[in-house]
Amino acid sequence: MAETIIPIFRVKSVEVSAAWYARLGFELVGSHQFEPGFPVYGFLRRGDVQIHLSEHKGDAPKKSLAYFWVDDVAPISAEFGEPIETQPWGHEVTLIDPDGNRIRAAQPTG
């Protein structure tokens, strides 16, 4: 098994946030809820990349940050209307989801 690490973002609504992440190419591939009325935990995937979304208050801090390396940041910039910033290591776009979590999508240079 290849090792991997999966960020967990605290969200108010897995359904609302999953729709936002779909614009970034992520698909909601599963969810878990102990019973109706309880918080939902969602599993998102884009290729080999995973993100988990949790409505559980103790699972993750609010307004977290993840760095996301991609092959081409231009389509992400266009989809979200956010500018591309040039850094010494690559071209970046900073995104903020509906709950204040940040994704820095970046295309490496060189």
N, C-alpha and C positions, 0 to 999 in steps of 0.2 A: 504494500500500500504506500502510495506517495504521501508524504507529510503535507499538511495544509493547516492554515489557521483561518478561522471564520469570524469576522466581526459580528457582534450583536448590537443592534441599535434599538434603543427604547423609543417606542412610538405610541401614540394615542389610539390609532386604528391600523391594524395590519392591512385591512382592505384598502384604505385610502393611501397608505404609504406604498403598498405593492403596486398600485396603479402609477404612482409617481416613478418608482424604480423601473417599471415597464418601459418608460420613455428612455431609460438608460440601457435597455436591452435585457433586463432581468425578468425572469418568469417565476411566478409563485408556483412552486412544485409540490407544496404540501403545507399543512398547518395542523396544530394540535390545540385542543381546548378540553380541559377536564370535564366540564359540563356547561350547558347553556348559562350565559351570564358571567362566566369566568373569563379571565384574560386569554387572548389568543397568542400563540407563538407561530410565526410563519417562516418557511424555508424558501429562499429565492436562489435562483441559479442563472448564470450567464456563461455558457460553455463550462469551463472547469472552475469558474469563480463562484463562490457562494457568499450570501449575506443572510443573516437571520434577523427577523424583526420580532420584538417582544413587547406585548402590552403589560407584562409583569413588572411591577414597580422595582423589584430588587434585582432584576437581571442585568441591567446596564445603566450607566449614568446618562442623564439627559445631555443632548448636544455633543455627541461623540464625533470623532473624526476618523476617516479611513483614507488611505492613499491607494489609488487604483491605476496601475500601469495599463495602457492600451496601445494598440498599434497606430491609431489615428484619432487624435483628439478633435479634429475639425467637425465631424458630424455631431459630436456631443455639444460642442460650442454652438453649432447651428440650431440643434433641437431645443436647447435651453436658453438661447439668446444671451449667453455669457461670453465675455471676451477671453481670448487666449492670452495668457501671460507667459513671457519667455523667462525661464530661470536657467542657471548654469547647467542643470542636469536635464532639462527638457522643456516642453511646452505644456502649460497647465491650464485647466479650467476648474474653478471652484464652484461647487454646487451646494445648495442647502435644501434638504428635504422638508416636507411639511412640519416636521417636529424639531427642526433646528440642527439636525445631524448634518455634518459636512462630509462631502466626498471631494477629494482633489483627484481629478482624472488627469493623467499626464502621459505624454508621448515622449519617450527618451530621444535625446539628440546625440549625434555622433555615432 
